[in-house]
Amino acid sequence: MSRTTTRDQKGQPVTAPERRRFDSAERQLLDAALAGQELWPYTSSGDPKRNFWNEAREALENYYSDTSGERLRAVPAGSGTAAIHVALGGLQIPAGTEVIVPPITDMGTVMPVIFQNAIPVFADLDPNTGLLTAETIARVATSRTSAVIVVHLGGSPADMDPILDFCRQHNIKVIEDAAQAQGASYKGRPAGTRGDAGCFSLNSQKHITCGEGGFVLVRSEDDFLRCLNFSDKHRNRTGVTDPNSEHYIYNGSGVNYRMSDLEFAMLLAQLPKLAKVAARFTAVGQRLDERLSKIPGVRPQQHHGKAISSYFFQMFRLEPDLVARREDVLKAMRAAATSVGMGVGKSYGDETLYRTGVFRNRNFFDTFGQPNNESPIWPAELVARQIFPDIPETVFDYKQTHCPEAERWIESSLQIVFHDGHEPHHADILADAIETVLSI
Ligand SMILES: Cc1ncc(COP(=O)(O)O)c(C=O)c1O
């Protein structure tokens, strides 16, 4: 069978670039971690003796403090999901209260809310940015709302200032989910440094990675100690000596979301690469935006005027009259993407999260004695009914949740995923394919 070679507009053959994320920097640090014959994060190990936990935490704190202009503290966590859970626990989000979340995001944004016995409430997205806004949050906020998790979807920072203004007025904590937005910025500061907590993922798909991992950024020493204790069984790893202090050993609850010296070694090697890696993603994403915005009927995700997206992916919507052609567009994109080693797909997620089985059926936990787990008893609901006797039934029934704009994003959008080996000319191959199929 003859294989057709994809060519660019100058007739040159196109190939997929290689990804080279790891080099001698990672190898040397991993060797140093292994040299200690010990991977426990809190001990010094190896020769020369190094404490990887301290080094990695300080590296994060210095990086984000320097780039945000504000002293921030960092708490490592075993994943991005763990980071969100640590933030909820560390910020003391009360059981039975409501936490506002977007309907289009990774499940890891939302599941920690369930496991912290709070109630996720879905707010709609902006039709142009695909992100939460102060207005969409205000529409679903109640006196029972304790927090909002703002997701910078696709690496595009949400407009934080109005969100922070609204939430401060109503005593609502703001958690930024910057899992997809490493290297992105909003008004000159890194995404994830404005809220009460910023949460990041370091899984292998992310701009920088340590295999699996994550971290939380907070401001105050109390929040730091609360998050740290929550991330490690409330073991008081910093040695608070006053038994009456809330930070003292076992004066509170916690799980184990530690990272080991291996992940810290990776993080120490990867963090210095972040700015350069993110700039490469941004260059490709911006080229796609520029090209796609010129194609009639195609509407790229809009970004805040004072934000720079780090394009974890680039997404765009088709105007209503073109939605019926989404499969054709996807097919054309797939052929082009394969030739340059990019990924493509329909919307981010096949459904809004409230339409997934786990939310529709509310089978978050197995309940003893419930045949087929029908109408499972949900701890957050029991607590909420106790503390808010007038709480409406609709809060517990996700089958009644309806976020029209989020649903339109699911029905009409497409996404393009690239990596730091790609360059803007690879984006042109995708844009050409989309332009061609839509001109037929
Ligand atoms: C927006 C968002 N939040 C949270 C997570 C969870 O991160 P992790 O997979 O590291 O648990 C992800 C992961 O892809 C994500 O994209």
The ligand as an SDF file (V2000), in Angstrom:
LIG
                    3D

 16 16  0  0  0  0  0  0  0  0999 V2000
   -7.9040   20.5050   35.4020 C   0  0  0  0  0  0  0  0  0  0  0  0
   -7.3800   19.2990   36.1080 C   0  0  0  0  0  0  0  0  0  0  0  0
   -7.5860   19.1850   37.4360 N   0  0  0  0  0  0  0  0  0  0  0  0
   -7.1290   18.1310   38.1380 C   0  0  0  0  0  0  0  0  0  0  0  0
   -6.4440   17.1140   37.5210 C   0  0  0  0  0  0  0  0  0  0  0  0
   -5.9910   15.9580   38.3150 C   0  0  0  0  0  0  0  0  0  0  0  0
   -4.6090   15.7730   38.2600 O   0  0  0  0  0  0  0  0  0  0  0  0
   -3.9750   14.3050   38.4740 P   0  0  0  0  0  0  0  0  0  0  0  0
   -4.2800   13.5000   37.2560 O   0  0  0  0  0  0  0  0  0  0  0  0
   -2.5130   14.5900   38.6410 O   0  0  0  0  0  0  0  0  0  0  0  0
   -4.5940   13.7610   39.6880 O   0  0  0  0  0  0  0  0  0  0  0  0
   -6.1890   17.1760   36.1490 C   0  0  0  0  0  0  0  0  0  0  0  0
   -5.4680   16.0890   35.4590 C   0  0  0  0  0  0  0  0  0  0  0  0
   -5.4390   15.9430   34.2860 O   0  0  0  0  0  0  0  0  0  0  0  0
   -6.6710   18.2920   35.4250 C   0  0  0  0  0  0  0  0  0  0  0  0
   -6.4720   18.4010   34.1030 O   0  0  0  0  0  0  0  0  0  0  0  0
  1  2  1  0
  2  3  1  0
  2 15  2  0
  3  4  2  0
  4  5  1  0
  5  6  1  0
  5 12  2  0
  6  7  1  0
  7  8  1  0
  8  9  2  0
  8 10  1  0
  8 11  1  0
 12 13  1  0
 12 15  1  0
 13 14  2  0
 15 16  1  0
M  END
$$$$
